[in-house]
Amino acid sequence: MTLPDERYRAVARTRIFLESISNNRSGLSQELRDEARALLRHYPSDHDLDLAGESAPMVFQKRMEPLYRMVKQYEQDKDETGT
């Protein structure tokens, strides 16, 4: 199960990846670069992610306090194993 801070980082890193594809001029097809650019048009910005983290911290969180993260990880592990 994914924790809120892991989800935040995955979305943020995906945007960086799409940006690198859309700006890459060596070896990638124009079609692939155009598709990455089209996906980025409506992709959430850092500001959007921060707003999502404020309104839904159980879904997105830029950073989690270490103790809270440890507790959430324990709860998720417990739910997955059923013990």
N, C-alpha and C positions, 0 to 999 in steps of 0.2 A: 504494500500500500504506500502511496506517495504522501509525504508530508507537505504542508503548505509552502514551506520555504524551498523545498525541492521542486515543486510545481512552478513557483515563481522563477527560479533560476532556469528551468527547462524552457519556459516560454521566452524569457529574455535572451537566452543563448540561441534559440531557434531564430529569433529576429536577426541576431548578429550573423548567423549562418546564411539566412536568406539574403541579407545585405551583401555578404561577401560573394555569393553566387551572382547576384544581379550586377555587381561591379566588376566581376572577373572578365577580362577580355582575352585571356589565353586558354584555349583548349575547350571551352564550354560553348555549346551551341547558342545561337541567338534565341532560339525558341525556349531553351531552359532559362536563360537570363530574363527573358520577357515574362515567363511564368513566375519566377521569383519576384520580379518587380510588381506584377499584378497582385500577388499574395500579400506583399508588403503594404499595398495601398490601404488595406483595412486592418492591418495587423496592430495589436495593441502596443502603444508606446510605453516607455518607462512610467510616464505620468499616469497612463491608463492602468497600468499594473499597480501602481501605488494607491490609486483610488479604489481599485478592486480589493486591495489588501486592507484598506480602512473599512470598507463596507462588508467584506466577507473574509475575516481573518482565518476562518477555518478552511478556506479554499486557497487563498494567496496570502503569503506573508513574506516580506523581503528578508526579514531576519527573525529568528525565534530565540528567545532566551535559552541558554544551554539546559537549564533544569527543566523548563517547560518542554523543550524538544525531546529530552530523554524520557519524560513521562509519556508524551504522545507516542513516541516510538515503542515504548513498553506496551501501551494500550493496543496499538496496532498489531504488534507481534502476538499479544495475548488473544486478540480477536481472530487472527489468522490460524492459530494453533488450536483454538477452542479450549484452552486451559485457563 
